[in-house]
């Protein structure tokens, strides 16, 4: 019987772990954080709290006026209510043609909080019960996550003005990253509760 003699187990273990780490890092998307002086965050996988909006029509039509909110922030019933009321969209007329409205409604409802298993969407859905709020900022989930932020830092801040401007403080909002450790309130700086 042939015996294989392994004399350098630490070296073999090191090479195996290095190869596994290399494959893992290649499979991840990387965060490009310009604020990181050491460049370390570029090596970290991108955190996805909500699947970012990725429908071209939604991004074009809705993202032209405000952040194209990730569909997982609200349940399907909320998206139906919002899309049915575009003639008075929070005080603005945002009406679209019927085909575009149908397409965007289908996209939003298919990826809504109560239909998405990704990130925080299931938590949002569970926090709602039967509620179908028109604003994410009205959800119990949002209120629980933002209760320690003094409203004056947002509402009286000319660079923010509203809690609905997620992207003003959440530097990764457009990528679906709402990590509380990456919050930067304009004029205030890093926020950590």
N, C-alpha and C positions, 0 to 999 in steps of 0.2 A: 504494500500500500504506500502510495506517495504521500508524503506529509509536506504541507506548505508551512514554512516557518516565517512568522511575521515578527520581525525584531523591532520595528519602529511604529508601534501603535499610535503614539501621539501625532506623528507625521501623517499617517494614513487618515486619522480622524480629522486633522486640520484640512487636508486636501479635500476630503469628502464634504465637510461643512462649507468650505470655500466654494466649491462647485455648486452646492445647493443654494447658497446665498446668491451667487451670481445668477443662477437661473431664476430665482425669486425676484430679484431686482429687475431683471430683463422683462419679466411679465407685468411689472407694475408701471403705472403712469407716474411721472415725477412732478412734484410741485416746483414751480419756479418763483421763488419769493425774493423779490428784489431787495427787501428790507433785511435779509439775512446776510450779515457781514461775512460770516465764515463759510457760507455756501452749504452748510449742513442740510438745510431743509430741502435742497434739490435732490437729496438722496432718499427722502421720505416718500412713501406712497401718498397720493392725493387722497384726502379724506372726502368722502361723499356722504353728506348728511341727507341730502335730497338729490335725487337724480336731476341733473340740470336740464333745463328746457333745451330741446334739440330739434324741434320742428321748424323748418325754415319759414313757413308762413306765419306761425305764431311769433317767432323771433322778429320777423319783419313788421308785422302789423301791430303787435302789442309792445314789443321791445323798442319800438321807435319813440314811445312816450314815457315808458317806465321800465324797470327791471322786468324781464319776462320771467315771472315767478315760476319756480319749479311746480309742475302740476301736483306733486305729492304734498304740497302745503295745504291743500283743501280737498274735501271730499267731492265726489262727482256731483252731488246735489248742489253744492255751492257753485261749481263751475257752470252748471246748467243755469242757475239763477243769474250769475254774472253775465253770461253770454246772451241770455234772453233780455237783458236790460241795457244793452249797449247804447240805446238812444239817450239814456241818462246814466252814464258810467261815472259815478262819483262826481256828478256836476258837469260832466263833459259829454258831448255827443261823439261816440266812438263807433257809430254804426258801420257795418261792413256789408258787402253783398252777401246774398243768401248762401252761395256756395262756399265762400271763405268762412263765414260764420259756422256753417255745418262742419267744415273740415277742422277748424280750431276747437270747436266744442267736442268733436269726436276725439281729438288728440288729448285734450285736457281731461276728459272724463275717463278715457282708457288708462291714463297714468295717474289718476287721482289718489289721494291718501288712502281711501278705503279700497283701492284696487292695486296698490303698489307694495311689494314686500321690501323695498329698498330703504335703507337708512332710517330716518326718523318718521317717515310717512306712516307706518303702522301705529306709532305712538300718538301722532296727531289724530289719526282716525279713532283710536280708542278714547282719546280725551274728549271727543265731540259727542258721543252718544248719538242722538237723532238730530242734533243741531246741524244747520247748514248755513254757517255765517258767510257774509259777503267779503269779509276781510280776515286775513290770517291773524292780524293783530287782535281780533276778537276771540280767538280760540283760547281755551284754558291752557293748552300747551304753550302758546306764546306768552301768555300772562305769567305762567309759572317760571318760564325761562328768563323773563325780563323784569321781574318784580323788584329787583334790587337796584335797577338803573334809575337814578333820579330823572323824572320827566323833563326837567329844565335842561339837562344835558343834550336832549334830543329836540324837544319842542321849541325851546328858545335858542337853539343853535342854528345860525343861518346856513351852515353847511349841511345840515340834516333836515330839520323842520318837521319831520314826521317819523313815527316808528315804522311806517310802511316803506321807507327808503332803506331797505335792508343793506343794499350795496354801499351805502354811505359809511357804515361801521364794520360790516362783515366783509373783509377784504377779498374773500373767496366766494362771495355769494353767486356770482355768475357761473362758477364752476360747481355749485351745489355744496360748497364747504361753508358751514355755519359754526365752525369750531369756536367756542367761547374764548379760547386762549389766543385767538387771532383777531379779536375785536379791537379796532382802533377808532375811537370816537374823535371826529375832527375837532381840533382845538383843545382836546382833552388828552388824547394819547391812548395808550393801551389800557383796556378795561379788563379787570379780572375780579369777579365777585368771589 
